[in-house]
Amino acid sequence: MSQPTPEGTDAEDAPASDGTLPSPDRSAMPDRATELDRATELSRATARVAPTSRRVALDAMGGDKAPGEIVLGAVQAAREYGMGVFLVGKEDVIRAELAKHDAEGLDLPIIHTDEAIEMDEHPAMAVKRKKNASMTLALQQVRDGAALGAVSAGNSGAMMAASLFTLKRVPGVERPALGGIFPTRDGVCLVIDMGANTDCKPEYLRQFALMGSIYMERIFHVHSPRVGLLANGEEESKGNQLVQETHQLLKSSASTLGLNFIGNVEGRDIPTGVVDVVVCDGFVGNVVLKLSEGLAETLIGMLRAQMTSSFISTLAAGVLRPGLRKVFKRLDPDEYGGVPLLGINGSAIISHGRSNAKAIKNALRIARQTAEAGVAAAIADGLAKLRVVAPD
């Protein structure tokens, strides 16, 4: 399950990397997988009929498969969701790609620039040096109110730095964080932080919990998301000093913040569906991500190899194919498009460098949905509640 993976750096500083929740009685709860499917279909149906008076800005030059797959993703989003997309990059190159598709009548204006940040460039230095880089211009459309959100599959560290420099932080946010979606047995869960902040304080993690809860509630329509703190055991005494102090902080302020804090959770709880938001520092989150990516790819590969290992296996696979397709779809990272950078004044989605057209299409949808759902404003409102929380 691939997600953008900037190696952990402090999001307050310019990132130096170029890679860049007691659980309620589940028997009385509705099937979260069914709720997720309904919510996803509702958001996509809404996107298809929504007016195109406002657009999402796309870095057309960012990504290993740019500009071909990136532009195709924009065409698909414009056609399927009825949305407008600013294509930011070299105009002649973009027009050549658009000519390969039926883009007649689609809202796909081009913003020309000759500058683009490459994958191997130092994020902060590149953002400061290339003032007219395609990802920066895309973010400027958000800042200036011309676009609802911005999407880039380019240098993820640079996209984080450019988002901070251009959109700034939500007032009160100590450190913006990356929230990655993981499929679970009966839905999805959000792990935050995924690599933006390797060195954290308890207050940072408390804010991550709030931001993650708001995102799951507003984007995936999960009522009262269960928030868990990732540790090496469920007991309050488990974990390092950061985890132990964060546990007490969340426990004392959960009611004021409106958080459904269920205590410590373990790594095995992420895929089982007993938690909706998993809070950790960026170093731990990035390790979880990389392990999950490798495990998912290995298991899917083993399954496919076994299904074609003999004539009988191939016949059996044919019978199971409809169900397997549903499973593979839920494990497909392209369904989620990318990860949001939460805690900035606007909607910015960082897609994986290997993103294809499907991933870009869904990232554009999520970028617009994040803006229209008022996630940034809700985070600001939530942080305002901290003023009445007595300091420890």
C-alpha positions in Angstrom: 0.0 0.0 0.0 2.1 2.8 -1.3 1.9 6.3 0.1 4.1 9.4 -0.3 7.1 8.7 1.9 9.2 11.8 2.6 11.8 10.6 5.1 11.0 12.0 8.5 12.0 15.6 9.0 10.7 18.4 11.1 7.9 20.0 9.1 8.5 23.3 10.9 11.9 23.5 9.2 12.2 23.0 5.5 12.3 19.2 5.0 15.7 18.0 4.0 14.4 14.8 2.4 13.5 14.6 -1.2 11.9 11.1 -1.1 11.0 12.7 -0.5 -7.9 4.9 19.7 -11.9 1.3 26.1 -13.1 0.3 22.5 -17.0 0.5 22.2 -19.0 -2.6 21.7 -18.5 -3.4 18.0 -21.5 -5.8 17.9 -23.8 -2.9 18.3 -22.1 -0.9 15.6 -23.1 -0.7 11.9 -20.7 -2.3 9.4 -18.0 0.3 8.8 -17.0 -1.2 5.5 -20.6 -0.6 4.3 -20.6 2.9 5.7 -17.3 3.6 3.9 -18.5 2.3 0.6 -21.6 4.5 0.9 -19.6 7.5 1.9 -17.1 7.1 -1.0 -19.9 6.6 -3.5 -21.7 9.7 -2.1 -18.6 11.9 -2.4 -18.0 10.7 -6.0 -21.6 11.2 -7.0 -21.5 14.7 -5.5 -18.2 15.4 -7.4 -19.8 14.4 -10.6 -22.7 16.9 -10.4 -20.8 19.8 -8.6 -20.3 23.0 -10.5 -16.9 23.8 -11.9 -16.9 27.4 -10.8 -13.7 26.6 -8.8 -10.9 24.3 -9.6 -8.1 22.2 -8.1 -4.5 23.0 -9.2 -2.3 20.2 -10.4 1.5 20.1 -10.7 1.5 18.6 -14.2 5.3 18.2 -14.2 5.6 16.3 -10.9 6.0 12.5 -10.6 7.9 9.7 -12.2 5.1 9.3 -14.8 4.7 13.0 -15.6 3.4 14.5 -17.7 1.6 11.7 -19.4 -0.2 9.9 -16.5 -0.6 13.2 -14.6 -2.4 15.0 -17.4 -4.5 11.9 -18.1 -5.6 11.8 -14.5 -6.7 15.4 -14.8 -8.7 14.6 -17.9 -10.4 11.6 -16.1 -11.2 13.8 -13.0 -12.7 16.6 -15.2 -14.8 14.1 -17.1 -15.9 11.8 -14.2 -16.3 14.4 -11.5 -17.2 17.4 -13.5 -14.4 19.4 -11.9 -12.0 22.0 -13.2 -8.3 21.4 -13.0 -5.5 24.0 -13.5 -2.7 22.2 -15.3 0.5 23.9 -14.1 3.7 23.3 -16.1 5.2 23.7 -19.6 2.3 24.7 -21.9 3.5 23.0 -25.1 4.2 19.7 -23.3 0.8 19.8 -21.6 -1.0 20.6 -24.8 0.7 17.7 -26.6 -0.6 15.4 -23.9 -4.1 16.8 -24.0 -4.2 16.2 -27.7 -3.9 12.5 -27.1 -7.3 12.5 -25.2 -10.8 13.6 -25.8 -10.7 16.8 -23.7 -13.3 18.7 -25.7 -15.5 20.8 -23.3 -13.5 19.9 -20.2 -12.4 22.7 -17.8 -8.6 22.2 -18.1 -6.9 25.6 -18.2 -3.1 25.7 -18.4 -0.8 27.9 -16.3 2.6 28.0 -18.0 6.0 27.8 -16.2 9.3 26.5 -17.4 10.4 25.6 -13.8 9.9 22.2 -12.1 11.5 20.7 -9.0 13.2 17.4 -9.7 13.0 14.4 -7.5 16.7 14.5 -6.6 16.8 18.2 -5.6 17.1 19.4 -2.0 13.5 20.4 -1.0 14.1 23.7 0.8 16.8 24.9 -1.5 14.8 24.0 -4.6 11.7 25.8 -3.4 13.6 28.9 -2.5 15.6 29.0 -5.7 12.8 28.1 -8.1 10.2 30.7 -7.3 8.0 29.7 -10.3 8.2 25.9 -9.9 5.1 24.2 -11.0 4.2 22.9 -7.5 4.7 26.3 -6.0 2.5 28.0 -8.6 -0.2 25.3 -8.0 -0.1 26.2 -4.3 -0.3 29.9 -5.1 -3.6 29.3 -6.8 -4.9 28.0 -3.5 -3.5 30.9 -1.5 -5.0 33.4 -3.9 -8.4 31.8 -3.9 -8.4 30.6 -7.5 -8.2 26.9 -6.6 -9.7 24.8 -3.8 -6.7 22.7 -3.4 -3.4 21.6 -4.9 -2.0 18.2 -5.8 1.5 17.1 -6.7 3.2 13.7 -7.2 6.6 15.4 -7.4 9.3 15.8 -4.8 7.3 15.2 -1.6 9.8 17.0 0.7 9.6 20.0 -1.6 5.8 19.9 -1.7 5.7 20.0 2.1 8.2 22.9 2.2 6.3 24.8 -0.5 3.0 24.2 1.3 4.4 25.7 4.5 6.0 28.6 2.7 3.0 29.4 0.6 -0.1 28.5 2.6 1.4 28.8 6.1 0.2 26.9 9.2 -3.3 27.0 10.7 -3.1 29.3 13.7 -2.1 27.3 16.7 -0.7 24.3 14.8 2.8 23.4 16.1 3.7 21.0 13.3 1.7 20.1 10.2 1.5 16.3 9.7 0.9 13.7 7.0 -2.1 11.4 7.4 -2.0 8.1 5.5 -5.0 5.9 4.9 -4.7 2.2 5.6 -7.3 -0.4 4.6 -8.7 -2.4 7.5 -10.8 -5.5 7.9 -14.0 -3.4 7.7 -13.1 0.0 6.5 -10.1 2.3 6.7 -8.0 4.0 9.4 -5.7 7.0 9.3 -2.2 6.9 10.6 -0.7 10.3 11.5 2.1 11.3 11.3 3.6 9.4 8.3 7.0 11.1 8.2 6.8 14.8 8.4 8.1 15.0 12.0 10.6 12.5 13.3 11.2 14.3 16.6 8.0 15.2 18.4 6.7 16.6 21.7 3.5 15.4 23.4 1.7 18.5 22.4 2.5 17.8 18.7 0.9 14.3 19.0 -2.2 15.7 20.7 -2.6 18.0 17.8 -2.1 15.1 15.4 -4.9 13.3 17.2 -7.3 16.3 16.7 -6.4 16.8 13.1 -6.7 13.1 12.3 -10.1 12.8 14.0 -11.5 15.8 12.1 -10.2 14.4 8.8 -11.8 11.0 9.3 -15.1 12.5 10.4 -15.4 15.0 7.6 -13.9 13.0 4.7 -14.8 9.4 5.5 -17.9 10.3 7.6 -16.9 8.2 10.6 -18.9 9.3 13.6 -16.8 10.0 16.7 -13.6 8.4 15.3 -11.8 6.2 17.8 -8.4 7.6 18.4 -5.5 5.4 19.6 -1.9 6.1 20.6 0.5 3.7 19.0 2.6 1.9 21.6 4.2 -1.5 22.4 1.3 -2.4 24.7 -2.2 -1.4 25.7 -1.4 -0.5 29.3 -0.9 3.2 30.2 2.6 2.4 31.5 3.8 1.1 28.1 5.8 3.0 25.6 8.7 5.4 25.7 8.6 8.8 27.6 7.0 10.5 24.6 4.2 7.9 24.4 3.6 7.9 28.2 3.4 11.7 28.4 1.2 11.9 25.3 -1.2 9.3 26.8 -1.7 11.4 29.9 -2.1 14.6 27.9 -4.7 13.0 25.6 -6.5 11.4 28.5 -6.9 14.7 30.4 -8.0 16.8 27.4 -10.0 14.3 25.2 -13.4 15.5 26.6 -12.6 19.2 26.0 -11.4 18.5 22.5 -14.3 16.1 21.7 -11.9 13.2 21.0 -12.9 9.6 21.4 -9.6 8.6 22.9 -9.5 4.8 23.5 -6.0 4.6 24.9 -2.9 2.8 23.6 -3.1 0.5 20.5 -0.6 -1.8 19.1 0.6 -2.2 15.5 -1.6 -5.3 15.0 -4.7 -3.2 15.7 -4.2 -1.0 12.6 -5.5 -3.6 10.1 -8.1 -5.2 12.4 -10.4 -2.2 12.4 -10.6 -1.5 16.1 -9.3 2.1 15.7 -10.0 4.9 13.3 -7.1 7.2 13.9 -3.6 6.0 15.0 -1.3 8.6 16.4 2.5 8.4 16.4 5.6 10.4 15.6 6.7 10.5 11.9 9.6 8.1 12.4 7.4 5.4 13.7 4.7 6.2 11.2 7.1 5.9 8.3 8.3 2.5 9.5 4.7 1.3 9.7 4.1 2.6 6.2 7.2 0.9 4.7 6.5 -2.4 6.4 2.9 -2.3 5.2 3.9 -1.5 1.6 6.3 -4.4 1.5 3.9 -6.8 3.2 1.0 -6.0 0.9 3.1 -6.3 -2.2 4.5 -9.6 -1.1 1.2 -11.2 -0.1 -0.5 -10.1 -3.3 2.4 -11.4 -5.3 2.3 -14.8 -3.5 -1.4 -15.1 -3.9 -1.3 -14.3 -7.6 1.5 -16.8 -8.1 -0.3 -19.5 -6.3 -3.5 -18.9 -8.3 -1.7 -19.6 -11.5 0.6 -22.4 -10.3 -1.6 -25.2 -11.8 -4.6 -25.8 -14.0 -6.8 -26.6 -10.9 -5.6 -23.4 -9.2 -6.4 -21.4 -12.2 -9.9 -22.8 -12.3 -10.4 -22.1 -8.6 -9.1 -18.5 -9.1 -11.7 -18.0 -11.8 -14.5 -18.8 -9.3 -13.0 -16.6 -6.7 -12.2 -13.7 -9.1 -15.1 -11.4 -8.2 -14.3 -11.5 -4.5 -10.6 -11.2 -5.1 -11.1 -8.1 -7.2 -12.9 -6.4 -4.3 -10.1 -7.3 -2.0 -7.4 -6.1 -4.4 -9.4 -2.8 -4.9 -9.4 -2.1 -1.2 -5.7 -2.8 -1.0 -5.0 -0.5 -4.0 -3.4 2.7 -2.9 -4.5 4.4 -6.1 -8.1 4.4 -4.7 -6.9 7.0 -2.1 -4.8 9.1 -4.4 -2.3 10.5 -1.9 -2.0 11.8 1.6 -3.2 15.2 3.0 -0.8 17.6 4.7 -2.9 18.5 7.7 -2.4 21.7 9.6 -1.9 24.1 6.8 -4.2 26.9 5.6 -5.6 25.0 2.6 -5.9 21.7 0.9 -2.7 20.1 -0.3 -2.4 16.4 -1.3 0.9 14.8 -1.7 0.7 11.8 -4.1 3.3 9.0 -4.5 6.0 9.6 -7.0 4.9 6.5 -8.9 1.3 7.7 -9.2 -0.7 6.8 -12.3 -3.7 8.5 -13.8 -6.1 6.7 -11.5 -4.2 7.9 -8.4 -4.1 11.5 -9.7 -7.8 11.4 -10.5 -8.6 10.4 -6.9 -6.1 12.8 -5.4 -7.9 15.7 -7.2 -11.2 14.5 -5.9 -9.9 14.3 -2.3 -8.2 17.7 -2.6 -11.5 19.3 -3.5 -13.4 17.3 -0.9 -11.0 18.3 1.8 -11.4 22.0 1.0 -15.2 21.8 0.7 -15.5 19.9 4.0 -13.8 22.7 5.7 -11.0 20.6 7.3 -8.6 23.4 7.9 -11.2 25.7 9.5 -12.4 22.8 11.7 -8.8 22.2 12.9 -8.5 25.9 13.8 -11.8 25.7 15.7 -10.6 22.5 17.5 -7.3 24.1 18.5 -9.1 27.1 19.9 -10.5 24.7 22.6 -7.0 24.0 23.8 -7.0 27.5 25.4 -9.4 26.3 28.1 -7.5 23.1 28.8 -5.4 23.6 31.9 -1.7 23.2 31.3 -0.1 20.1 32.8 
